[in-house]
């Protein structure tokens, strides 16, 4: 009897998860996110200013991805892009991710930072914003950070844990803190 009851509970839970998974894209669309066909969500995600977020066709987002497009920001994700679990993308101006790019888990991409002028509290510093662009087929390794004003070229590879502070040419492999080009694909 207990086995039957346990199996019934598991079946009900499984149906609930399946329905939630299928409903998530519709909820995002209803909130104003522009979504191409074939969006796959591996779990719940967080979207701020959904009207400023665009997801291309066949995009795959990991669990707990955060897309924070502030009222003046825009996040545009190209077709067939993968963004791994726990990655945070923040835009005050523009973050553009080209088609077929891959962003591994726990990455941080932002187009804005605070000023550091002396004699002024940090919380009172102005926000300084410059667009960020990841090229087509670029790959950003786990835990990497991409900072304001950076363009990562088509097909470039960013190593795990790197902090990208300047542009990376197409096809380059960049690693380290700060990230430096060590070769080409």
N, C-alpha and C positions, 0 to 999 in steps of 0.2 A: 504494500500500500504506500509506504513512504517513498519507495523508488518511483512509483507512478506519479505521485504528487511532485516530487523533485523534478522529474522529467517534464511535467506539465508547466511548472514554474520556469524552467529553462527555455521551453518553447515559447512561452508568452514573452519573456524578456528578449529573446532573439527577434521575434516579430516586431517588438517595440523599437529595438535598435535599427532594424531594417527600415521601418517607416520613417524614423528620424533621419536616417542617412539620405533617404530619397527626398525628404521634405526640405532639407537645408538649402539646396540651390534655389528652390521656389521662394523660400523666405528671403534669401539675399536679393533675388530679382524684385520681389515686392518692396524691399527696403530701398531700391534704387540702383543697385549694382548692375552695370551692363555686363551680361554674361553671354559668351559664345556657346555653341552646342558642345555637349560632352564634358561639362565640368565634373570633376571627381573630387569630392571632399572626403579625406580620411578620418575626419572627426570635426568637432565644432571649431569654428574660427571666429575671430573678432574683427569687425570692420567698423571704422570710424569714418564719418562723412561718406556713406556708401554711394551717394550720387557722384562722387569724384573718383570712383574706382571702376576700372574696366578690365574684364578678364576675357581673354581670347578663347578660341575653340580648343577643346581637349586639354584644358589646364587642369593640373593636379595639385591640390593643396593639402599639406600634412596637417595633422591635428594641432590645434593651438597656434596656428599661424595668425599673426596680427597685421592687418593692413590699416594703417592710420593715416588717412588723407585728411589733413586739417582743412578748414573751410577754404583756404587759398591754395591747397595742394591738389595734386593729381597723381594717381598711380595707374599706370597702363601696363598690363601684362599681356605679352604676345601669345600666339597660338603654340600649343604643345609645351608649355613651360611647366616645370616641376619646382615647387617651393616646399622644402622640408619642414618637418615638425618643429614648432616653437620659434620659427623665424619671425623677426619683427621688421616691418618696412614702414618708415615714417616719412611723410611728405608734407612740407610747407609750400613747395613750389612744384616740382615734377620729378617723379621716379619712373623711368621707362625701362621695361625689360623686354628685350627682343625675342622673337620666336625661337623655340627649341633650346632656350637657356635652362640651366639647372642650378638651383640654389639648395644646398644641403641644409641639414637641420641646424637650428640654433644660431643662424646668421643674423646680423643686424645691418640694415641698409637705411641710411638717412640722408636727406638732402639739406639738413639744417643743424646748426649748433649755436651755442651761446657765445657772445663776445667775452673777452677777458680783460677789459680795460681796468687799469688800477684805480683804486679809490671809489669803486662802485660795487655794491653787493652783487654777487653772482645772479641772484634771482631777478635783479633789475637790469641785467645786461640785455642788449637787444639780440634778437634771433637773427642770425646770418644764414641765408639760404642760397644754395646753388644747385641746379639740376644734376641728377645722377642718371647715367645710362649704362645698361648692360646690353652688350651686343648680341646678335643672333648666335646661338650655339655656345655662348659663354658658360663656364662652370665655376661656381663659387663653392669652395670646400667648407666642411663643417666648422661652425664657430667663427667664421671670418666676419670682419666688419668692413663695410664700404662707406666712406665718409663723403661729405658734401663736395660737389663739383667734379666728381670722378666719372670718367668714361672708361668702361672696360670694353675693349674691342671685340669684334666678332671672333668666336672660337677661342678666346683667351681662357686660361685656367688660373684660378686663384687658390692657393694652397690652404689647407685647414688651419684655422687660427690666425690667418694673416689679417693685417690692418691696412687697407688700401687707402692711401692718402693722396695719390696722384694717378693720372691716366695710365692705363695698361694697353699697349698696342695690340692689334688683332693677332691672334695666334700665339701670344706670349704666355709664358708660365711665370707667375709671380708668387713669391712666398715671403714670409717673415713679417716682422714688426719694426719699422714700416715695411710694407711689401716692396720687394725689388724683383725685377725681371732676372730669372736665372737661365732662361732658354726659350726656345720656340718649339711648337708642335710640328 
